[in-house]
């Protein structure tokens, strides 16, 4: 079976959708990865699977990083769309091979604009930008969107 060619944006979106579905059914992520990346209507290419594997392998660290940047909030209070987008983005930024944090953040913001509530993308952008600067992945003087 030949693997369908996906754009990076499609790969990220499919990884996001699979990870989002897993927030409702905890075993779904592992089932998707074990099934060779096919999850119902979603096609997972190597990049999608790598994002999901990186998130799965580092989920505790990623959640701790998100939680440490929340002021007066807990992970359980965050909208699932925002939390899932941030998890996938941080997996890509911190553990991916490409090291393009600005692209990863922009893609997370676009996913939240598409699937989340009206202004959730601003929060996601701010938190991810803060993590990127803290980890030395973005210049200190960078503007609103990383």
Secondary structure, 3 states (H helix, E strand, C coil): CCCCCCCHHHHHHHHHHHHHHHCCCCCHHHHHHHCCCEECCEECCHHHHHHHHHHHHCHHHHHHHHHHCCCCCCHHHCCHHHHHHHHHHHHHHHHCCCCCHHHHHHHHHHHHHHHCCCCHHHHHHHHHHHHHHHCCCCCCCCCCCC
